[in-house]
Amino acid sequence: MKTLHKTLALAALVSSSAAFAAVDFSSFDADGDGVISKKEAIVNSQLVHLFDQLDADGNGELSKEEFSKVQ
């Protein structure tokens, strides 16, 4: 069920082109350190909602590769 929820949430996010239409990885990476922290992600409620699911290695940050799963 958790996998289904994750899949549906990702599908909703991806299908909502307006959510990420004018933004890319660098627009969320405010401090330019090459990762998106939870603090940086807070500017987008959908990204916050999916953050833990996208954070594949569980380090509390989204890499460019992890973030690309929503685009």
Z-matrix of the N, CA and C atoms (Angstrom, degrees):
N
C 1 1.448
C 2 1.533 1 110.66
N 3 1.349 2 116.52 1 -38.61
C 4 1.462 3 119.93 2 179.35
C 5 1.528 4 110.61 3 -61.66
N 6 1.327 5 116.09 4 -40.03
C 7 1.463 6 120.07 5 178.83
C 8 1.516 7 110.58 6 -64.93
N 9 1.321 8 116.95 7 -40.43
C 10 1.462 9 120.81 8 178.01
C 11 1.521 10 110.13 9 -62.71
N 12 1.327 11 116.46 10 -44.67
C 13 1.466 12 120.36 11 178.95
C 14 1.523 13 110.34 12 -60.41
N 15 1.316 14 117.29 13 -44.71
C 16 1.467 15 121.70 14 179.19
C 17 1.522 16 110.48 15 -61.94
N 18 1.318 17 116.38 16 -44.58
C 19 1.459 18 120.71 17 -179.46
C 20 1.521 19 110.99 18 -62.77
N 21 1.319 20 116.75 19 -45.18
C 22 1.458 21 120.33 20 179.37
C 23 1.522 22 111.55 21 -65.23
N 24 1.311 23 117.10 22 -39.97
C 25 1.460 24 120.73 23 179.04
C 26 1.526 25 111.10 24 -65.25
N 27 1.319 26 116.55 25 -43.20
C 28 1.462 27 119.93 26 177.79
C 29 1.521 28 111.10 27 -65.07
N 30 1.330 29 116.68 28 -40.15
C 31 1.467 30 120.10 29 178.47
C 32 1.518 31 110.74 30 -62.68
N 33 1.324 32 116.54 31 -40.93
C 34 1.463 33 120.31 32 178.97
C 35 1.518 34 110.70 33 -64.57
N 36 1.308 35 116.45 34 -41.18
C 37 1.456 36 120.49 35 -179.58
C 38 1.523 37 111.03 36 -66.92
N 39 1.311 38 116.50 37 -46.38
C 40 1.455 39 120.44 38 -179.19
C 41 1.523 40 110.87 39 -64.95
N 42 1.322 41 116.34 40 -39.17
C 43 1.464 42 119.05 41 -178.87
C 44 1.513 43 112.25 42 -72.04
N 45 1.299 44 116.61 43 -17.58
C 46 1.456 45 120.33 44 177.68
C 47 1.523 46 108.37 45 -89.42
N 48 1.303 47 115.93 46 78.51
C 49 1.459 48 120.21 47 -175.35
C 50 1.513 49 112.13 48 -60.76
N 51 1.309 50 117.35 49 -25.17
C 52 1.460 51 120.01 50 179.51
C 53 1.523 52 111.19 51 -66.13
N 54 1.316 53 117.03 52 -27.21
C 55 1.461 54 120.52 53 -176.96
C 56 1.518 55 112.30 54 -63.30
N 57 1.310 56 117.30 55 -36.50
C 58 1.455 57 121.23 56 -176.90
C 59 1.527 58 112.52 57 -126.65
N 60 1.323 59 116.64 58 15.43
C 61 1.464 60 120.10 59 -174.43
C 62 1.514 61 112.47 60 -59.95
N 63 1.313 62 117.30 61 -43.47
C 64 1.461 63 119.99 62 -173.67
C 65 1.526 64 112.25 63 -106.22
N 66 1.323 65 116.83 64 14.14
C 67 1.454 66 119.36 65 -177.39
C 68 1.521 67 110.41 66 -128.28
N 69 1.299 68 114.58 67 153.82
C 70 1.443 69 120.10 68 173.37
C 71 1.525 70 107.93 69 -136.57
N 72 1.306 71 116.02 70 -175.71
C 73 1.464 72 120.91 71 -176.31
C 74 1.524 73 111.57 72 -51.97
N 75 1.306 74 116.62 73 -47.15
C 76 1.467 75 120.14 74 -175.21
C 77 1.528 76 112.86 75 -65.43
N 78 1.326 77 117.28 76 -25.45
C 79 1.465 78 118.41 77 178.82
C 80 1.526 79 111.44 78 -72.06
N 81 1.335 80 118.11 79 -23.64
C 82 1.463 81 121.23 80 175.09
C 83 1.525 82 111.96 81 -89.81
N 84 1.313 83 116.97 82 -29.08
C 85 1.468 84 122.16 83 -178.98
C 86 1.535 85 108.85 84 -80.29
N 87 1.317 86 115.51 85 73.92
C 88 1.465 87 122.04 86 -172.40
C 89 1.520 88 113.73 87 -61.14
N 90 1.325 89 117.38 88 -35.31
C 91 1.466 90 118.98 89 -177.91
C 92 1.529 91 113.26 90 -92.37
N 93 1.329 92 116.74 91 -1.05
C 94 1.455 93 120.77 92 174.87
C 95 1.515 94 116.09 93 69.32
N 96 1.336 95 116.97 94 23.70
C 97 1.466 96 119.08 95 -177.69
C 98 1.530 97 113.93 96 -89.49
N 99 1.336 98 116.97 97 4.28
C 100 1.453 99 119.99 98 176.29
C 101 1.510 100 115.54 99 90.48
N 102 1.320 101 117.75 100 2.11
C 103 1.461 102 122.60 101 176.75
C 104 1.529 103 109.21 102 -140.27
N 105 1.327 104 115.78 103 159.21
C 106 1.464 105 121.48 104 175.46
C 107 1.518 106 107.46 105 -105.94
N 108 1.312 107 116.39 106 117.53
C 109 1.462 108 121.02 107 177.51
C 110 1.528 109 109.31 108 -84.61
N 111 1.329 110 116.70 109 167.35
C 112 1.462 111 120.05 110 175.88
C 113 1.521 112 110.29 111 -60.44
N 114 1.310 113 116.78 112 -36.90
C 115 1.460 114 120.85 113 179.19
C 116 1.529 115 110.60 114 -63.00
N 117 1.321 116 117.05 115 -40.34
C 118 1.460 117 120.79 116 178.56
C 119 1.528 118 111.39 117 -71.27
N 120 1.323 119 116.85 118 -33.81
C 121 1.467 120 121.50 119 -177.57
C 122 1.520 121 112.82 120 -70.04
N 123 1.318 122 117.22 121 -19.09
C 124 1.458 123 121.12 122 -173.95
C 125 1.534 124 113.62 123 -60.18
N 126 1.315 125 117.40 124 -16.44
C 127 1.472 126 120.42 125 179.66
C 128 1.528 127 112.08 126 -70.95
N 129 1.343 128 118.13 127 -11.82
C 130 1.456 129 121.81 128 179.79
C 131 1.524 130 109.35 129 -131.82
N 132 1.326 131 116.82 130 112.62
C 133 1.466 132 120.61 131 -174.60
C 134 1.523 133 112.81 132 -61.89
N 135 1.316 134 118.35 133 -34.56
C 136 1.469 135 120.20 134 178.47
C 137 1.524 136 110.99 135 -68.26
N 138 1.318 137 116.56 136 -39.39
C 139 1.461 138 119.60 137 178.45
C 140 1.527 139 110.31 138 -66.48
N 141 1.316 140 117.27 139 -40.09
C 142 1.472 141 121.25 140 177.23
C 143 1.528 142 109.67 141 -60.45
N 144 1.321 143 115.62 142 -43.90
C 145 1.466 144 120.74 143 -178.66
C 146 1.525 145 111.94 144 -61.05
N 147 1.317 146 117.49 145 -36.90
C 148 1.460 147 122.01 146 -176.55
C 149 1.526 148 114.02 147 -97.64
N 150 1.302 149 116.64 148 -2.71
C 151 1.461 150 120.97 149 -171.45
C 152 1.531 151 112.59 150 -51.07
N 153 1.326 152 117.40 151 -53.37
C 154 1.469 153 120.41 152 -176.28
C 155 1.519 154 112.25 153 -64.60
N 156 1.317 155 116.88 154 -31.53
C 157 1.463 156 120.09 155 178.75
C 158 1.530 157 110.90 156 -73.87
N 159 1.310 158 116.75 157 -34.69
C 160 1.461 159 120.57 158 179.45
C 161 1.520 160 112.42 159 -77.57
N 162 1.329 161 116.44 160 -26.68
C 163 1.464 162 122.00 161 -178.81
C 164 1.528 163 109.66 162 -75.00
N 165 1.327 164 115.76 163 76.75
C 166 1.459 165 122.59 164 -172.27
C 167 1.526 166 113.58 165 -58.39
N 168 1.329 167 117.77 166 -36.11
C 169 1.466 168 119.19 167 -178.18
C 170 1.524 169 112.63 168 -92.27
N 171 1.327 170 117.21 169 -1.23
C 172 1.462 171 121.37 170 174.55
C 173 1.512 172 115.45 171 67.41
N 174 1.334 173 117.55 172 24.08
C 175 1.466 174 119.62 173 -177.52
C 176 1.528 175 113.95 174 -90.18
N 177 1.343 176 116.86 175 3.03
C 178 1.462 177 119.75 176 177.91
C 179 1.520 178 113.98 177 83.22
N 180 1.319 179 116.49 178 10.29
C 181 1.464 180 121.90 179 179.37
C 182 1.522 181 108.62 180 -139.67
N 183 1.329 182 115.75 181 151.31
C 184 1.455 183 120.42 182 175.19
C 185 1.521 184 109.21 183 -103.86
N 186 1.302 185 115.47 184 124.06
C 187 1.465 186 120.63 185 173.99
C 188 1.530 187 108.10 186 -80.76
N 189 1.323 188 116.26 187 171.61
C 190 1.467 189 120.01 188 176.25
C 191 1.523 190 109.93 189 -59.70
N 192 1.312 191 116.84 190 -39.76
C 193 1.468 192 121.15 191 -179.88
C 194 1.528 193 110.85 192 -63.98
N 195 1.324 194 117.05 193 -46.05
C 196 1.468 195 120.06 194 179.30
C 197 1.531 196 110.51 195 -64.04
N 198 1.315 197 117.34 196 -43.09
C 199 1.459 198 122.23 197 -179.98
C 200 1.524 199 111.35 198 -63.72
N 201 1.315 200 117.29 199 -33.70
C 202 1.477 201 121.04 200 -177.46
C 203 1.516 202 112.64 201 -63.41
N 204 1.317 203 118.43 202 -16.47
C 205 1.461 204 121.79 203 179.64
C 206 1.521 205 112.45 204 -67.63
N 207 1.335 206 117.69 205 -16.65
C 208 1.460 207 121.17 206 178.81
C 209 1.508 208 112.89 207 -98.31
N 210 1.306 209 118.62 208 -4.20
C 211 1.456 210 120.26 209 -177.78
C 212 1.496 211 112.07 210 -102.75
